[in-house]
Structures are given as structure tokens and as C-alpha cells.
């Protein structure tokens, strides 16, 4: 996937992803019906990639219902085409794939502060060919979560063959692995992105990952009840870029004002 660069990071690649964001909405999945629909989308994507058995009828796990979990559907033109789960790992709540597979390294990361785990990424194979940049639009949620929760790390339990993507895009470092996934027909690795030293460089290279504090609050709450969760949230990357990029310093200042 070509990532052409131009002045201010606005090469052809960045413009194309921004244009896809213009058609994108994020929807927090809070009901059983929402999560079942996400499970079917995961299943469709994983079967297309030969990642799960044909005998499995839905991909749903207890971590979807963990107290630190935020499950999202990604819609383009009003159609659900992708999904991602964010688990916010803290000393008080460690529910996550990463802690299950690699408790030692993840516990060490928590000494520096909370960690964000993006998990259960899936893209509808029928739409991935039409929207090849859908992974960037979907994984954008991880960076927004890291900013909203003031995380020290993003920890990624990735397929071994996907590790070069995370290394190239996020500067993620290999921590552990490879090891066999419990449910998937693939080997995985644990990677880490140190947020404080990486974020500003990431948004300079990829401004579409940026967003405002308001977007973070709308996505991640907290909310008084499921009925208060927004039906959909519109990306604010263009607004953040127009403000010169929401660097870590600017973000803290905006939050304090």
C-alpha cells in the first residue's frame, strides 16, 4: 500500500484516507444485538482469510463484555464495513488478550501508565477491495483512545505476518513471540508503541490519525447509560489538522481549558 508523502504530510495516500474519513462514522456497540452483528462481521472477515474454522458461527468472546472494553463498528456511507475493540488496560482492570498471552511484559508497561489494546480488527472482505485504506480508518480508534485515556502504551497482539505493518505505520517494537493464537490459525506477536515519544511523529506522517478531544469524549464516554451513547461519531481529523495538529502539548492545553 503506497504511502506517498507531500508537504505537511499531505501526499496522495494521506488525501485518499482523509477522503474516506469524510464518508466514515464510528458507532459504539453497546447492546447484545450490536455485538452479535459485530461477531458476524468478524466471522465473515476471518473465514475469508482462513483464520477460523468453518464450524464457528460467530466470533464473540468474553472480553467484548469486559468493563474496560469499547466495541466499535465502522460505517462508510452508512454501511458497517469494519470493526475494532479497544480494551483499556490498567492495574485495576487488566482484561485483554495481551495480558492473557504475555502477562509479564504487559505488567511492566503498566508501571508507566494505562495501556490501550486494539483487538478483534476485522474488515468486510466485500468492501475491502473498494476501500483498501479501511484498516487505517478503523485502527485510527486506537490512537484516539490512547489520547483520551492518557495512555503510556499501545500494545498490539498482532498476527506475525502483520507485524511489518505496525512497525512501519506506528513504529511499534516487537516485545514477544511468535506464539500460537488460541483461536486463530496463525502465529502472533506482541508489539508496543510508547505513546509519549511516538504520537507527534505519527500524526505528522499520518494526519488522518489525529482528532479532537471532543471526538475522544464522544467515542469513549463515560456515559450515564447505554441510551446516552451517541448513535454515531464523525471523525475530526480535518478539524485537528486545521488547528495545526493536536500534538500532545496542544491536547493537554485544550483539555485544561
C-alpha positions, 0 to 999 in steps of 0.5 A: 500500500503506497504511502506517498508523502507531500508537504505537511504530510499531505501526499496522495495516500494521506488525501485518499484516507482523509477522503474516506474519513469524510464518508466514515462514522464510528458507532459504539456497540453497546447492546447484545444485538450490536455485538452479535452483528459485530461477531458476524462481521468478524466471522465473515472477515476471518473465514475469508482469510482462513483464520477460523474454522468453518464450524464457528458461527460467530466470533464473540468472546468474553472480553467484548463484555469486559468493563474496560472494553469499547466495541466499535463498528465502522460505517462508510456511507452508512454501511458497517464495513469494519470493526475494532475493540479497544480494551483499556488496560490498567492495574485495576482492570487488566482484561485483554488478550495481551495480558492473557498471552504475555502477562509479564511484559504487559505488567511492566508497561503498566508501571508507566501508565494505562495501556490501550489494546486494539483487538478483534480488527476485522474488515468486510472482505466485500468492501475491502477491495473498494476501500483498501485504506479501511484498516487505517480508518478503523485502527485510527480508534486506537490512537484516539483512545490512547489520547483520551485515556492518557495512555503510556502504551499501545500494545498490539497482539498482532498476527506475525505476518502483520507485524511489518505493518505496525512497525512501519505505520506506528513504529511499534517494537516487537516485545514477544513471540511468535506464539500460537493464537488460541483461536486463530490459525496463525502465529502472533506477536506482541508489539508496543508503541510508547505513546509519549515519544511516538504520537507527534511523529505519527500524526505528522506522517499520518494526519488522518490519525489525529482528532479532537478531544471532543471526538475522544469524549464522544467515542469513549464516554463515560456515559450515564447509560447505554441510551446516552451513547451517541448513535454515531461519531464523525471523525475530526481529523480535518478539524485537528489538522486545521488547528495545526495538529493536536500534538500532545502539548496542544491536547493537554492545553485544550483539555485544561481549558 
